[in-house]
């Protein structure tokens, strides 16, 4: 007697019961896979943000926060621009403990022909930059030339294409890797290109001038602290030396993100545990009820020559098949939902969100399916043990 074909026939003979068991395991797989992908994506996004910022301290104009949330520019891609005198970078280098000072200039563009929304243009000095240039170098061997730009992965322009920013034509020479942050919607250029764009913006009434009237401006200066110096002490020294400038520790900015991520992770984990417990209990009750429902069926099989071991294995095979089908279905539904609505999830959470690589997703999917099969088999173990010890005569007499 072949057990697996018989198990499949038994499942097909009771479509209602089989469907219910498959749906339970599918719900379990959906929660485990979907919740795990979201949690891993948030953690990957935070690591990516930490790596991309690459600075210990960021100097911005004191009024910057009143114009646009500096934190949201990175996390959600909020466009904004604020300026201070470009001499801030040189003055920062005079502070003991400051190893590098890399200026950046921001420009919130009008609607570009490559985009459906505004984009954030960021000017960098490739010779001094240590935050963006290493990422650009992964896809561009040379430094950014004049009127050349590197674009984030969500800008929607490929290498070799031309985009217009304030009617200035810029050639895309590099596309940056995904970060899961607002930096994915940014466009990067060198300072000479930024000067051209600022002049073009000025002609359209978008002024970048500051109260001093100096045309040489920057929006932020990224500070790298020398080894052996306390970041807090250097931060205090910078604040004391530079007027109308706010020194922001990147760690303090990331701490809030990390705390939010931890809270979401705890919530998702708690939901998965609750669903686990509920699914386990419901499946256990379902398989226990099956014991009574199928007592006569197994009694007949015993009389036809089936051994107790065969009956137990048949019950386990049936539960494993239900777990396999439910696991595949639940994982598939979760994958479609999570990947199709990743942008919506990222926007709703307001946190760095970077979906893991294909190999990680594949391993997670396989693990979820195996888990579904294991849980189904475990909950049916008791039923299998009971069914294997059914007394044929007693079962037939009681069922008569």
C-alpha positions, 0 to 999 in steps of 0.5 A: 500500500503506497501511503503518499498517493493514499494521503493525497486522495484522502485530502482531495476527498475532503476538500472543505477540511483540506482547504481550512488546514491549508488556509491556516498554514498559509496565514502563518506563512504570510505573517512570518514571511511578510513580517520578516521581510519588513523587519529585515528591510528596515534594518538594511535601510538603517545600515545603508543610511549609516554607511552613506552618511559617513560623517560624525557631525554635519554642520547646517545653517541655524535656520535650516530646521525651520525651512525643512526637516534635515532628517526627513531630507534623508529618510523621506526625500523631502526637498529643501534648500538652505545656505550659509557662507562657504567659508564654514568648511575652512573654519571648521578645519581650524577646530582641533580634532576635525580631520575632514570637512566636505561641503555640500550645496542643496538645490530643490529643483522644479519639476524635472523632465525625468521625474514626476515630482521635485528632485533634490540636487546636491552639489559635492566637491569630489576632491574633498567629499568622503560620503557620496564620492565613494558610492559614485566611484562604484559605477563611475571610474572618473570624477563627475565632470561639468554638467554631469550628474549621478542619480539615485536609483529612483530618479528614473534616468539611466546612464547616458540619458540627459535630464533638464534642471532649471532648463540646464541639460545634464548628462547622467554618468552614474546611477547609485545603488539603492539605500532605502532612504530619500537619497535614492531620489537625489541627483549629485553634481560637482560644485561647478555644475551646481554654480551653473544650476544656482545661477539658472535658478536665480534667473527663474526667481529661486534665490540662494543668496544669504544676508551677507550677499556672498554668492559663494554658499554651501548648505552643509558641511560633513565633518570627520573627527580624528581618531582619539578625539571625542565627538561630543567635544569636537561638536561643542567646539564647532558650535562655539566657533561658528556663528549661525551654524548648528552642529548635528551629531549624525549618531543622535539623528540615527538614534531616533531612527534606530529607536523607531525601528526597534519599536516597529520590530518589536511590534512585528515580532509580537504579532508573529508570535501571537499568530504562531500561538493561535495557528498552533492551537487551532491546528492542534484542535483541528487535528484532534477533532480529526481523530474522532472523525476518522476513527472508523476510516482508520479502523477499516484500513487496519482490518485491510492490513494497514499497520499502525506505523502506516496509519501514523505516517499517512496522517503525517503525510497529509498534514505535511502536504497541507503545510507545504501547499499553505506555506507556498501560498502564504509566502507567495501572497506575502511576497506579492504584497510586500514587493508590490507595495514596498514604496507605500510601506516605506512612505507609511513607516517614514524610515529607511527601507531597503529590501534584502537581496534575492539570495536572502529573500530566497532563503527566507522563503524556503525557511518559511515554507519548511517552517509551515510544514514542520508546524503542521507535522508537529501539530498532527503528531498527536493525532497521528499517534492516536490514529495509529492505536485505534482498535478496529473492533472498538472503532467500528462498534462505537461508530455503528 
